[in-house]
Amino acid sequence: MANPSQPPNGLASPRDTDAGAPPHDPSRPQLKAAADTFDLLSSPTRLHLVWLLARHEYDVGTLAEHTGATVAAVSQHLAKLRLAGLVTAHREGRRQIYAVEDPHVLTLVDQIFEHIAPDGSLAPDPPTPRHPSRRPDAT
């Protein structure tokens, strides 16, 4: 029977762990899927596409204009992002319209651009929250 105090995926968030106990390690499949996702997003053009699609729905031609890439290149990037489940598409007349709808992907994209300043440097850290291992003991 599952432990009701633990998330269904078997991972405990740092907030959910017992005092000082390390969280459960991610599984190999989780690590592989996360690495594959980061690998897809390591392309500046694909990351730009995901950032754009997290804010608005666009067709391939408009995305090509925004990114400065060719329609063919954008189409190839979108195909990879769709296969990975990061981007969705629906038809409006003759046009295919793309979007990012997964709340996890939306959060990931928002978080990385909050972390990176416009000049490419790391943005200053917010005052909270601090890493659980660096919090003073409440004892």
N, C-alpha and C positions, 0 to 999 in steps of 0.2 A: 504494500500500500504506500502511496506517495506521502511524503512528509508535507503537511499543509503549510508549514512555515517556509518552505523552499519553493522557488519558482518552478514551473513545470519543465523547463528545459534542463533542470539539474544544476543550474548556475545560481550562485548566490551573489547578490550585489554587495559591494563593500559595506553598505549600510546594514545588510541583513546578517552579516557574519557575527559569530560570537566574539566577545572582546579579544582582539588580537589574533583570532584564528584566521588562517588564510582562506580566501574563497576557493571553491572548487576550480580546478583547471578547466579550460575549455576543451572540448573533445577534438580529436583530429579532424573530423568532418567540419566542425565549426571553424577551426583554424584555417583549413583549406578554403572554405567558402569565403571567409573574411579576407584572406590573402588574395583570392581571385577577384573579389570586389575592389580591393585597393589597387590591384594590378590594372583593372579596367579603368579606374579613375586616375591612374598615373599619367595618362595622356592628357596634356593641356586642352586639346580640342574636345575630347570626350567630357572632361570635367566642366569645361565651359558650356557644352550642350546640356549637361545635367543641371548646372546652375541656372541656365536660361529656362529650362523646362520645369524647374522647381518653382518658377515664378509666374509662368504663363504657358499656354498651349501654343505651339507653332507648327507650321508645315516645314518641309525640308528646305524649300527655297528661302524662306525667311530665316531659318537657322543658318543657312550658308551665308546669307548677307551679314548676320550678326557676328559670326565667327571668322569671316574672311576666308573660309574654306570653300572648296568647290562643292556643288550639289552631290556629285558622285562620292566624294570623300565623306561628306556628312551622312549620306545614305549608308555607307559602310559602317561608320561609327554607330549610327542609330540601330543598325541590325545587330551589332554586338551587344549594345546596351539593352535592347529588347530581349535577346536570347538570355541574358543574365537576369532579366526581370526588373531591371532598374528603371526602364522607360516603358510606358504603355502607348498604344496608338489606337485611334478610331477614325473611321472614314466620315468626312463631311463632303458630300457630293463626290467629286473626282479627286479630292485632296485627302491625303493621310495626315492626320493631326496627332502630334506627339505631346506627351506630358509625363511628369513624374508625379505619382500619386501615393507612393509608399511613404507613410509618415516617418519610418526609420531613415530612409534615404534623404527625405527633406531635412530631418534633424542633422544628419551627418554633414550634408552640404552647408547648412547654416552654421554649424559648429566650426567647420574648418575655416570658413571665411570670417568668422568672428575671431579666430585664432591668428590669422594671417593679416597683417596690416596692408594697406594699398601699395606700399613700397616694397612688399615682399618680405619684410622682416616680421618677426613674431610680435603680435599685439601684446600690450601689457596684460598680465594675468589679472582677472577680477579678484577682489578681496576674498571671496568665498566661492565655492566650497573648497576646502583643503583636502589633500589626499588623506584617506583614513589613517594611513600608517604614520602620518605626521601630526595628528591631532593629539593634544595633551590628554593624558589619562584623566578620567573623571574620578579617580580614586583618591 
